[in-house]
Amino acid sequence: MLDVYCPDSDSTSRPVLMFIHGGGFTGGIKHKPEIVEMANYYASRGWVYVSIDYRTTEELGDIDDMSQEEIMDYYEGIAPQEWIEHAFTGSESTKQIQQVVAMYAAQRDSKAALRWIVANADTYSIDIDEIAVGGASAGSVTTIALGITDESDFRDEISIDDDPTLATTNLNETYDVKSMVYFWGANVKVELYNTVYEVDRYDENDPELFMAHGDGHDPVTPYEGALVLEEIYESLGIPSELVTLEGYGHGAWNALVDGKGLFELSFDFLMERQLVRSSVDPTPDPDSDHLVNADDYNVLYIGHSFGRVFAETLQDYAHATGFTDHAQYIEMSGGRTGAPDALWEDDGHRENIKDYLDTGEIDVLIMICCSVEFEETGGQSDEAIWNFTDYALEKNPNTRIGLSMLWKDFPGQYENASEHKNGTELRYDSWVRLASNLSSDYPDADIFTFHHGAAAYELRDMFETGQLDDDLEQLTGPKATSVFTDEKGHPGQIMIDTGTLIWLHAVHGVEPLDVPEFTEWETDIRVIANTVLEE
């Protein structure tokens, strides 16, 4: 009934994605080539990926030439009476009745599969606090219902007496879906459940949602359905992302957006949301009357997670080195959506950032690489950086503009530190030239760059040459004993501490060697940060 794909590594506390195939509830297979490819992509990046089967009309049998009473008897124990009765009122053929019943059975099977995953979490080293579900087409319809409806829904409407198989489906297990991945789906099953049982299952506790849907011709699950879900999520204030596959119709497995495929886009979303959940959000409420204190030295970071954790830590470092008036503010969006161009184009993020800048009290504005325009022009231009700079300086001509450079993600794709670092010097040179051009256009502004990402390469090289044996146990693993915490390349604690020293130097001019020694590390990370700055 299901296939489990695991990482080759001995990693523990693995997040899991349960994926549900499509097929219009009339067929489909869990080992569809695209699903297997996606499974291998996730497993190679540290996730457990579970592809499941479920009952469709093929398994439920033929009801042609049956009377309504015979059909009701036939489906007893498969779907509840009220569900079948509603199918009769809204269906024009026995085929449609079969599909509606199969929708219920598919949901029941999918929830049972999820309980099985929880029951067997120890076997596969799964972190049950990091459960995501996903699907394509009909599988996406089931995904949305799995995340949004209650655990008892599609389960308790039929008793064990009527369906004895329920007793073997780990009924004692519970689950908490954190995120959903939706490929060209719809929320029709949730709406149907709401109608049949006169409830409203949408609420602010629903899982976060990634959607990829083509805006081309799609008679199966039209693009408008994604817009409806997007509006629902916006009204509830739940993090979501809709990636529009421009010009594509149904089943756009090969679609690319800004050079990224569906696997990478969905993975980036899940990883960024996982990181956000694992940290405390220091971002003040933009609607607060006390958004920015004029007496503080106010630093605003706008960007993604490869800068966020350093911005969070910077305030503590600043206070510890005598800059007690340092106040840190953050406007964060995951992955590519945290680049300057994406933040400028997003109405919500752009207005939040303007709210901060409108106070006229932001002393430092920090942005992080890299916009699509920067990449496509070889570092020659980035209009969004100019837009944010112009707006910031209009509100406060004394605002300093900082441009930070990250490290290359997915470190496991590189054989060693040297290969990981290869080409980054040229990229940073382009970043510095961009800042120089910005300075030419705003000659009175203090515009600076810094490369905290270089700490990743230095630490990796030291680890691989045995210089960090007293502090680290592996390249990727637990935060306290690794350079990176996951396959995406989010930083471990030693990298956070070292990188924040570089931020502290950039913002407050503090030399790393002037900072009190870090007693938690056998290695003097101040020397590492100083080496990075000298290079």
C-alpha positions in Angstrom: 0.0 0.0 0.0 3.0 2.4 0.3 6.6 2.8 -0.7 9.2 4.3 1.7 12.2 6.2 0.4 14.9 6.9 3.0 18.1 8.9 3.0 21.4 7.0 2.5 22.8 8.7 5.6 22.5 7.7 9.2 20.7 10.9 10.0 18.1 11.0 12.8 14.9 13.1 13.4 14.1 13.1 9.7 11.2 15.2 8.4 8.7 13.2 6.3 6.6 14.0 3.3 3.7 11.6 2.5 2.7 11.9 -1.1 -0.6 10.9 -2.7 -0.8 10.2 -6.4 -3.5 11.5 -8.8 -5.8 9.7 -11.1 -9.3 11.3 -10.7 -10.1 8.8 -8.0 -10.6 6.2 -10.8 -7.0 4.9 -10.9 -3.3 6.0 -10.6 -0.2 4.4 -9.2 2.1 5.3 -6.3 5.2 4.5 -8.4 4.6 6.9 -11.3 8.0 7.9 -12.7 7.7 11.6 -11.6 6.7 10.5 -8.1 9.7 8.2 -7.9 12.0 11.0 -9.1 10.5 13.4 -6.5 11.0 10.8 -3.8 14.7 10.4 -4.7 15.1 14.1 -4.7 13.7 14.5 -1.2 15.5 11.4 0.2 18.8 12.6 -1.1 18.3 15.8 0.9 17.6 14.1 4.2 13.8 13.5 4.1 11.8 10.3 4.4 9.4 10.3 1.5 6.3 7.9 1.6 4.3 7.4 -1.6 0.9 5.7 -0.8 -1.8 3.9 -2.7 -5.5 4.1 -1.8 -8.8 2.7 -3.0 -10.2 4.1 -6.3 -13.2 3.2 -8.3 -11.2 0.3 -9.8 -11.0 -1.4 -6.5 -14.5 -0.4 -5.3 -16.2 -2.3 -8.1 -19.1 -1.8 -10.6 -22.5 -0.4 -9.6 -24.0 -0.2 -13.0 -27.6 -1.4 -13.2 -28.0 -1.2 -9.4 -30.9 0.6 -7.8 -30.3 3.3 -5.3 -31.1 1.0 -2.4 -28.7 -1.7 -3.8 -26.0 0.9 -4.1 -26.5 2.1 -0.5 -26.2 -1.5 0.7 -23.2 -2.2 -1.6 -21.2 0.8 -0.2 -22.1 0.0 3.5 -18.9 0.1 5.5 -17.1 1.9 2.6 -18.7 5.3 2.9 -21.3 6.7 5.4 -25.0 6.8 4.4 -25.2 10.6 4.4 -22.2 10.8 2.1 -23.7 8.4 -0.4 -27.1 10.1 -0.3 -25.5 13.4 -1.1 -23.7 11.8 -4.0 -27.1 10.8 -5.5 -28.3 14.4 -5.2 -25.3 15.9 -7.0 -24.4 13.3 -9.5 -25.6 12.8 -13.1 -24.3 9.3 -13.6 -23.2 6.2 -11.7 -19.6 7.0 -12.6 -19.9 10.3 -10.7 -21.4 8.5 -7.7 -18.5 6.0 -7.8 -16.0 8.9 -7.8 -17.7 10.6 -4.8 -17.6 7.4 -2.8 -14.0 6.8 -3.9 -13.1 10.3 -2.6 -14.3 9.3 0.8 -12.5 5.9 0.7 -9.3 7.6 -0.5 -9.4 10.0 2.4 -10.0 7.2 4.9 -7.0 5.3 3.5 -4.7 8.3 3.4 -5.4 9.1 7.1 -4.7 5.4 7.9 -1.4 5.7 6.0 -0.5 8.7 8.0 -1.2 7.0 11.3 1.0 4.1 10.0 3.8 6.5 9.5 3.5 7.8 13.0 3.3 4.3 14.4 6.5 3.3 12.5 8.4 6.6 13.0 11.2 5.0 15.1 11.9 2.4 12.4 12.6 5.1 9.8 14.0 7.8 12.2 11.1 10.1 11.5 10.5 13.3 13.4 6.7 13.3 13.9 6.8 17.0 14.7 7.8 17.6 11.1 5.1 16.0 9.0 4.2 17.2 5.5 1.7 15.8 3.1 1.5 16.4 -0.6 -0.2 15.2 -3.8 -0.9 15.9 -7.4 -4.4 16.4 -8.9 -6.7 14.0 -7.1 -3.9 13.4 -4.6 -3.8 17.1 -4.0 -7.5 17.2 -3.4 -7.0 14.5 -0.7 -4.0 16.4 0.7 -5.9 19.5 1.3 -8.7 17.6 3.0 -6.1 15.7 5.1 -4.6 18.8 6.4 -7.7 20.9 6.9 -10.3 18.5 8.3 -10.2 17.2 11.8 -8.5 13.9 12.7 -11.8 12.3 13.4 -13.3 13.3 10.1 -13.5 10.6 7.4 -12.9 8.1 10.3 -15.6 8.2 12.9 -18.5 8.4 10.5 -18.2 4.6 10.1 -17.8 2.4 13.1 -15.5 -0.6 13.5 -18.6 -2.8 13.5 -19.4 -1.6 10.0 -15.8 -1.6 8.9 -13.7 -4.1 10.9 -10.6 -3.2 8.9 -10.5 0.1 10.8 -9.3 -1.8 13.9 -5.9 -2.5 12.2 -5.1 1.1 11.2 -3.3 2.3 14.3 -6.3 4.2 15.7 -4.3 5.0 18.9 -1.9 7.2 16.9 -2.3 10.9 16.3 -0.6 13.3 14.0 -0.1 17.0 13.4 0.4 18.0 9.7 2.7 21.1 9.6 2.7 21.7 5.8 1.0 20.7 2.6 2.3 20.5 -1.0 -0.3 21.0 -3.6 0.2 20.3 -7.4 -2.7 21.4 -9.6 -5.4 20.4 -7.0 -8.5 21.9 -5.5 -10.4 22.1 -2.2 -13.5 20.4 -3.4 -13.4 17.6 -0.9 -13.2 19.9 2.0 -16.1 21.9 0.6 -18.1 18.6 0.1 -17.4 17.6 3.7 -18.5 21.0 5.0 -21.7 20.7 3.0 -22.6 17.1 3.9 -21.9 17.7 7.7 -22.8 21.4 7.8 -19.5 22.4 9.3 -16.7 24.8 8.5 -13.3 23.1 8.8 -11.1 26.1 7.8 -9.4 27.8 10.8 -6.1 29.6 11.7 -4.6 26.3 12.8 -4.6 24.7 9.3 -1.2 23.6 7.9 1.0 25.9 5.9 0.5 25.5 2.2 2.7 25.4 -0.9 0.8 25.4 -4.2 2.0 25.0 -7.8 -0.7 25.4 -10.4 -0.7 26.2 -14.1 -2.8 29.1 -15.3 -3.3 27.5 -18.7 -6.3 25.4 -19.8 -7.1 22.9 -17.1 -10.6 21.4 -17.3 -9.8 19.0 -14.4 -8.8 21.4 -11.7 -8.9 25.0 -13.0 -6.4 27.5 -11.8 -9.1 29.5 -10.1 -9.3 26.9 -7.4 -5.8 27.8 -6.3 -6.7 31.4 -6.1 -9.7 30.5 -3.9 -7.4 28.6 -1.5 -4.9 31.5 -1.6 -7.6 33.9 -0.6 -8.8 31.6 2.2 -5.3 31.3 3.6 -4.7 35.0 3.4 -7.9 35.7 5.3 -6.8 33.2 8.0 -3.2 34.6 8.2 -1.6 31.2 7.5 1.7 31.2 5.6 1.2 30.0 2.0 2.9 30.3 -1.4 1.2 30.0 -4.8 3.7 29.4 -7.6 1.9 30.1 -10.9 3.1 27.9 -13.7 2.6 30.3 -16.5 1.0 28.8 -19.6 0.9 25.3 -18.3 -2.2 23.2 -17.9 -2.8 20.1 -15.8 0.0 17.8 -14.8 2.9 20.2 -15.4 5.6 18.0 -13.8 8.3 19.5 -16.0 7.5 23.2 -15.3 10.3 25.6 -14.4 10.0 28.9 -12.5 13.1 31.0 -12.4 15.1 27.9 -13.4 13.7 25.8 -10.5 11.5 22.7 -10.9 8.6 21.7 -8.7 10.7 19.5 -6.5 13.1 22.3 -5.6 10.4 24.9 -5.2 8.4 22.8 -2.8 11.4 21.6 -0.9 12.6 25.2 -0.4 9.2 26.2 1.0 9.1 23.3 3.4 12.7 23.9 4.6 12.1 27.6 5.1 8.9 27.0 7.0 10.6 24.4 9.1 13.3 26.8 10.0 10.8 29.6 10.9 8.9 27.2 13.2 12.1 26.2 15.0 13.0 29.8 15.9 11.3 32.6 17.8 10.2 35.4 15.6 11.6 38.7 16.8 9.8 40.7 14.2 7.5 43.3 15.8 3.9 43.7 14.8 4.0 46.3 11.9 0.6 47.6 13.2 2.1 48.5 16.6 2.1 52.1 17.6 5.6 51.6 19.0 7.1 50.0 15.9 10.6 51.6 16.2 12.1 53.5 19.1 13.8 56.7 18.0 16.3 56.4 20.8 17.6 53.0 19.6 20.1 52.1 16.9 17.6 50.3 14.7 18.7 47.7 12.2 16.2 46.2 9.7 17.1 42.9 7.9 14.9 42.0 5.0 15.6 38.6 3.4 15.5 34.8 3.7 16.7 32.3 6.3 20.4 32.3 5.3 20.5 35.8 6.8 17.7 35.7 9.4 19.5 33.6 12.1 22.5 36.0 12.0 20.2 39.0 12.3 18.5 37.4 15.3 21.8 36.7 17.0 23.3 40.1 16.2 21.2 41.9 18.8 22.7 39.7 21.6 26.2 40.2 20.3 25.8 43.9 20.0 24.5 44.2 23.5 27.3 42.1 24.9 29.9 44.3 23.2 28.5 47.6 24.5 26.0 48.6 21.9 23.0 48.3 24.3 20.8 50.5 22.1 20.9 48.0 19.2 17.3 47.0 18.2 16.9 44.3 15.6 13.9 44.1 13.2 13.3 41.4 10.6 11.1 41.0 7.6 11.6 37.4 6.4 10.4 35.3 3.6 11.7 31.9 2.7 14.1 30.9 -0.1 13.9 32.8 -3.4 10.9 34.8 -2.0 13.3 36.5 0.4 15.5 38.0 -2.4 15.2 41.8 -2.9 13.2 41.5 -6.1 10.6 39.0 -4.6 10.2 41.2 -1.5 9.6 44.3 -3.6 7.1 42.5 -5.9 5.2 41.0 -3.0 2.6 43.6 -1.8 2.5 42.4 1.8 6.2 42.2 2.4 6.9 45.5 0.5 4.3 47.4 2.6 5.6 45.9 5.8 9.1 47.0 5.0 7.8 50.5 4.0 6.0 50.6 7.4 9.4 50.3 9.1 11.1 52.8 6.8 8.3 55.3 7.1 9.2 55.9 10.7 12.4 57.6 9.5 14.2 55.8 12.4 15.9 52.9 10.6 19.6 53.4 11.0 20.7 50.3 9.0 18.9 48.4 6.2 20.4 45.1 5.3 19.5 43.1 2.2 20.8 39.7 1.1 21.7 38.2 -2.3 20.4 37.4 -4.8 17.6 38.7 -7.0 16.9 36.9 -10.3 18.0 40.1 -12.1 21.4 40.0 -10.4 21.9 36.4 -11.4 20.7 36.9 -15.0 22.8 40.0 -15.6 25.9 38.6 -14.1 25.7 41.0 -11.2 25.4 44.1 -13.3 22.0 45.2 -11.9 19.3 44.7 -9.3 16.5 47.2 -9.6 14.9 46.1 -6.4 17.9 47.0 -4.3 17.8 50.5 -5.9 14.1 50.7 -5.1 14.5 49.8 -1.4 17.6 52.1 -1.1 15.8 55.0 -2.7 12.8 54.6 -0.4 14.9 54.2 2.7 17.0 57.3 2.0 14.0 59.3 1.2 12.6 58.6 4.7 16.0 58.9 6.4 19.0 60.2 4.4 21.3 58.8 7.2 20.2 55.2 6.8 23.1 52.9 6.1 22.6 50.3 3.4 24.2 46.9 3.9 24.4 44.1 1.3 25.2 40.7 2.6 26.4 37.6 0.6 25.3 34.1 1.5 26.9 30.7 0.9 25.9 28.2 -1.8 23.1 25.9 -0.6 23.0 22.1 -0.7 26.6 21.6 0.5 26.3 17.8 0.0 26.3 18.3 -3.8 30.0 19.4 -3.5 32.8 16.9 -2.9 34.7 19.2 -0.5 35.1 22.7 0.7 37.2 23.8 -2.2 34.6 22.7 -4.7 31.8 24.2 -2.6 33.7 27.5 -2.6 34.6 27.5 -6.3 33.3 30.6 -8.1 32.1 32.4 -5.1 34.9 34.9 -5.1 33.8 36.1 -8.6 30.2 36.3 -7.3 31.2 38.4 -4.4 33.3 40.7 -6.6 30.1 41.3 -8.6 28.2 42.0 -5.4 30.9 44.6 -4.4 30.7 46.2 -7.9 27.0 46.4 -7.6 27.4 48.2 -4.2 29.9 50.5 -5.9 27.4 51.4 -8.6 24.8 52.0 -5.9 27.2 54.3 -4.1 27.7 56.3 -7.3 24.0 56.9 -7.6 23.7 57.8 -3.8 27.1 59.4 -3.1 26.1 60.7 0.3 25.0 57.3 1.6 27.0 54.8 3.6 26.7 51.6 1.5 28.7 48.5 2.5 29.0 44.8 1.7 29.9 41.8 3.8 30.3 38.1 3.1 29.2 36.1 6.1 28.7 33.1 3.7 32.5 32.8 3.5 32.4 31.4 7.0 30.7 28.3 5.7 33.6 27.5 3.4 36.2 28.2 6.0 34.5 26.1 8.6 33.9 23.3 6.2 37.5 23.3 5.1 38.7 23.2 8.8 36.3 20.3 9.6 37.4 18.3 6.6 41.1 18.8 7.5 40.5 17.7 11.2 40.9 21.1 12.7 37.5 21.1 14.4 37.5 17.6 15.8 37.1 18.9 19.4 33.9 20.8 18.5 32.2 19.0 15.6 31.2 15.5 14.8 29.8 15.7 11.3 29.4 18.1 8.4 25.6 17.9 8.5 23.6 16.9 11.5 22.6 18.3 14.9 22.9 22.0 15.3 25.4 21.8 18.2 27.9 19.5 16.5 27.7 20.2 12.8 28.6 22.9 10.3 25.2 22.5 8.6 21.9 21.3 10.1 20.2 19.9 7.0 20.7 19.1 3.3 19.6 22.6 2.3 22.6 23.9 4.2 21.1 25.9 7.1 23.8 26.8 9.6 24.9 24.9 12.7 25.7 26.8 15.9 29.4 27.2 15.2 28.5 28.8 11.8 25.9 31.0 13.4 28.4 32.3 16.0 31.2 32.8 13.5 28.9 34.4 10.9 27.4 36.8 13.5 30.9 38.1 14.3 31.1 39.1 10.7 27.7 40.9 10.9 28.9 42.6 14.1 32.0 43.9 12.3 29.9 45.1 9.4 27.2 46.9 11.4 29.2 48.2 14.5 32.8 47.9 13.4 33.8 45.5 16.1 36.9 43.5 15.3 36.3 39.8 16.0 39.5 39.5 18.2 38.1 42.3 20.4 35.1 40.2 21.3 35.3 38.1 24.5 36.4 34.5 23.9 33.7 31.9 23.3 34.1 29.4 26.1 31.7 26.9 24.5 34.1 26.2 21.6 37.5 24.7 21.9 38.3 26.4 18.6 38.8 30.2 18.7 36.0 31.1 16.3 37.1 34.8 16.6 40.2 33.9 14.7 38.1 32.1 12.0 35.9 35.2 11.6 39.0 37.4 11.5 40.5 35.2 8.8 37.4 35.5 6.7 37.4 39.3 7.0 41.1 39.5 6.0 40.4 37.4 2.9 
